[in-house]
Amino acid sequence: MHLPNTHRLWISIAILSSSFIVRASAGTITYNFDTGTPALSAGNSAPITQTVNGLTATFNGAYSIQDNSTYNSPYVIPTFSGLYLNPNGVDRSILEIDFSAPITSLSFSFAGPAYGAFDNVGQTISIMAYQNLVVNGGQVASSSTTAPSATWSDTFQTGTANLDGAGATFNIVQIETSGSGPSAFLADNFVVNTQTTTPEPASLGLFIAGLAGLGFARRLRHNLR
């Protein structure tokens, strides 16, 4: 038996709406080592794990937690919030950060310490991003920032380093320094952007209407038998 055109329309709506559109939205998460879970204290050594808003970041390398509030001028870093990552005096140690879900961008505050006779030497901070696996030359995104030089008696020179995936997502980040002489950096306030998908309200409404239409058509087909 043929169904009326109205009933055919309901069935068409249901089929089309079963693949409703999702809208991508970004969320911002900050790791400052002061407010994440678990709680940290000065002296904690890598690997250092912090969970904020459901996203877990694990910081690996020759780094430990230091407390900015325990230092006196000129070694207080004004751009740091309190606890921060310190390279333990290890030259050119790579900081690797593993995230539990993909992110789209990362930025952080850094301070460039001086090393006695090697002061007044600038350095380059490089950020490389990977998806799931670190492969030489397999970065999905990269960036570099020139850090100001400092003298041993001067305040630490500070700045911000940024990496934007330009549409690509990644869950592993490696940060390293290069330059003449010893090279290292202190870091705090890592800010990442995540991407989540949610149903568009209009499409979700259409999907619900489609399901109702399927139920109506099924009942009608049963009654016409």
LUMTI-622778 format. One line per field, with one value per residue (C-alpha): residue number from 1; x, y negated, z. Coordinates in pm, whole numbers, m for minus. Example, Ala and Ser with C-alpha at 12.3 -4.5 7.8 and 13.67 -1.06 7.14 Angstrom:
! residues 2
num = c(1, 2);
X = c(1230, 1367);
Y = c(450, 106);
Z = c(780, 714);
//
This chain:
! residues 225
num = c(1, 2, 3, 4, 5, 6, 7, 8, 9, 10, 11, 12, 13, 14, 15, 16, 17, 18, 19, 20, 21, 22, 23, 24, 25, 26, 27, 28, 29, 30, 31, 32, 33, 34, 35, 36, 37, 38, 39, 40, 41, 42, 43, 44, 45, 46, 47, 48, 49, 50, 51, 52, 53, 54, 55, 56, 57, 58, 59, 60, 61, 62, 63, 64, 65, 66, 67, 68, 69, 70, 71, 72, 73, 74, 75, 76, 77, 78, 79, 80, 81, 82, 83, 84, 85, 86, 87, 88, 89, 90, 91, 92, 93, 94, 95, 96, 97, 98, 99, 100, 101, 102, 103, 104, 105, 106, 107, 108, 109, 110, 111, 112, 113, 114, 115, 116, 117, 118, 119, 120, 121, 122, 123, 124, 125, 126, 127, 128, 129, 130, 131, 132, 133, 134, 135, 136, 137, 138, 139, 140, 141, 142, 143, 144, 145, 146, 147, 148, 149, 150, 151, 152, 153, 154, 155, 156, 157, 158, 159, 160, 161, 162, 163, 164, 165, 166, 167, 168, 169, 170, 171, 172, 173, 174, 175, 176, 177, 178, 179, 180, 181, 182, 183, 184, 185, 186, 187, 188, 189, 190, 191, 192, 193, 194, 195, 196, 197, 198, 199, 200, 201, 202, 203, 204, 205, 206, 207, 208, 209, 210, 211, 212, 213, 214, 215, 216, 217, 218, 219, 220, 221, 222, 223, 224, 225);
X = c(0, 131, 184, 45, 296, 286, 400, 672, 794, 821, 1026, 1257, 1311, 1400, 1654, 1820, 1836, 1997, 2331, 2284, 2567, 2793, 2948, 3313, 3390, 3714, 3790, 4086, 4272, 4558, 4824, 4992, 5096, 4902, 4543, 4550, 4509, 4699, 4831, 5202, 5476, 5833, 6071, 5832, 6023, 5913, 5712, 5468, 5101, 4831, 4462, 4254, 3894, 3927, 4240, 4555, 4902, 5217, 5542, 5854, 6225, 6492, 6251, 6114, 5870, 6004, 5822, 5853, 5747, 6057, 6303, 6421, 6474, 6618, 6525, 6149, 5983, 5690, 5512, 5502, 5206, 5376, 5490, 5673, 5896, 6270, 6528, 6736, 7049, 7050, 7166, 6934, 6696, 6396, 6060, 5798, 5430, 5184, 4813, 4529, 4331, 4419, 4473, 4491, 4735, 4972, 5144, 5350, 5548, 5922, 6220, 6576, 6831, 7194, 7488, 7776, 8042, 7786, 7553, 7431, 7373, 7037, 6871, 6603, 6307, 6163, 5824, 5739, 5398, 5316, 5009, 5035, 5399, 5725, 5890, 6193, 6063, 5704, 5584, 5232, 5329, 5633, 5740, 6040, 6090, 6408, 6454, 6627, 6970, 7031, 7319, 7383, 7305, 7003, 6641, 6544, 6440, 6085, 5863, 5587, 5624, 5333, 5240, 4927, 4836, 4676, 4389, 4589, 4545, 4820, 4869, 5248, 5465, 5842, 6015, 6389, 6646, 6941, 7209, 7572, 7679, 7463, 7093, 6785, 6453, 6205, 5834, 5488, 5128, 5083, 4762, 4613, 4307, 4099, 3836, 3506, 3204, 2842, 2520, 2387, 2053, 1863, 2003, 1933, 1573, 1545, 1688, 1427, 1151, 1280, 1268, 910, 831, 975, 760, 452, 521, 577, 246, 68, 216, 102, m255, m277, m199);
Y = c(0, m347, m601, m954, m1227, m1377, m1052, m1013, m1362, m1260, m956, m1170, m1417, m1134, m988, m1322, m1430, m1106, m1260, m1596, m1851, m1913, m2246, m2267, m2491, m2578, m2567, m2723, m2546, m2688, m2485, m2708, m2428, m2605, m2496, m2161, m1808, m1659, m1942, m2015, m2154, m2274, m1985, m1761, m1615, m1509, m1333, m1593, m1529, m1794, m1760, m2072, m2063, m1697, m1735, m1573, m1703, m1513, m1714, m1505, m1585, m1706, m1948, m2002, m2233, m2552, m2820, m3175, m3319, m3183, m3389, m3742, m4018, m4013, m3647, m3682, m3632, m3876, m3686, m3360, m3285, m3089, m2735, m2687, m2445, m2468, m2284, m2159, m2318, m2068, m2233, m2202, m1959, m1885, m1941, m1702, m1746, m1464, m1550, m1304, m1451, m1656, m2031, m2299, m2553, m2615, m2914, m2957, m3214, m3162, m3315, m3283, m3235, m3342, m3108, m3303, m3353, m3273, m3560, m3807, m3514, m3498, m3166, m3024, m2836, m2587, m2415, m2104, m1936, m1574, m1355, m1031, m957, m1156, m1098, m1287, m1533, m1430, m1743, m1860, m2213, m2402, m2750, m2928, m3232, m3428, m3470, m3786, m3754, m3820, m3887, m3694, m3996, m4102, m4000, m3704, m3807, m3695, m3639, m3426, m3142, m3034, m2747, m2739, m2416, m2615, m2368, m2061, m1893, m1738, m1570, m1573, m1885, m1905, m2229, m2280, m2558, m2632, m2901, m2958, m2858, m2685, m2721, m2654, m2808, m2824, m2795, m2862, m2937, m2689, m2778, m2530, m2538, m2227, m2151, m1991, m1910, m1964, m1922, m2240, m2330, m2350, m2022, m1853, m1974, m1840, m1508, m1481, m1572, m1306, m1041, m1142, m1113, m764, m659, m812, m641, m307, m332, m435, m145, 91, m52, m21, 349);
Z = c(0, m85, 193, 156, 63, 416, 567, 309, 406, 773, 678, 461, 747, 982, 742, 665, 1028, 1146, 1038, 1212, 1205, 1504, 1590, 1701, 1998, 2173, 2544, 2726, 3007, 3215, 3397, 3655, 3897, 4174, 4114, 3931, 4064, 4241, 4457, 4407, 4626, 4577, 4516, 4323, 4028, 3681, 3566, 3697, 3626, 3643, 3562, 3497, 3371, 3279, 3064, 3204, 3115, 3209, 3214, 3152, 3158, 3402, 3570, 3918, 4090, 4250, 4446, 4316, 4652, 4832, 4626, 4689, 4432, 4169, 4126, 4172, 3834, 3809, 3530, 3728, 3953, 4232, 4161, 3832, 3638, 3701, 3482, 3778, 3631, 3343, 3023, 2720, 2884, 2661, 2825, 2688, 2767, 2699, 2694, 2750, 2458, 2148, 2173, 1904, 2050, 2341, 2501, 2816, 3013, 3030, 3207, 3081, 3358, 3322, 3377, 3526, 3260, 2993, 3077, 2815, 2579, 2405, 2327, 2104, 2250, 2001, 2032, 1830, 1826, 1743, 1720, 1922, 1838, 1836, 1500, 1374, 1114, 1182, 1358, 1284, 1390, 1522, 1629, 1781, 2004, 2073, 2446, 2574, 2730, 3098, 3332, 3650, 3868, 3659, 3697, 3483, 3133, 3060, 2761, 2612, 2363, 2144, 1915, 1697, 1521, 1235, 1218, 1319, 1656, 1864, 2202, 2246, 2274, 2304, 2407, 2386, 2371, 2149, 2131, 2213, 2562, 2823, 2760, 2971, 3067, 3354, 3266, 3405, 3305, 3021, 2835, 2588, 2368, 2320, 2059, 2148, 1931, 2030, 1829, 1672, 1841, 1511, 1386, 1717, 1700, 1348, 1465, 1741, 1497, 1261, 1532, 1608, 1239, 1223, 1517, 1357, 1024, 1196, 1381, 1064, 867, 1143, 1135, 755, 755);
//
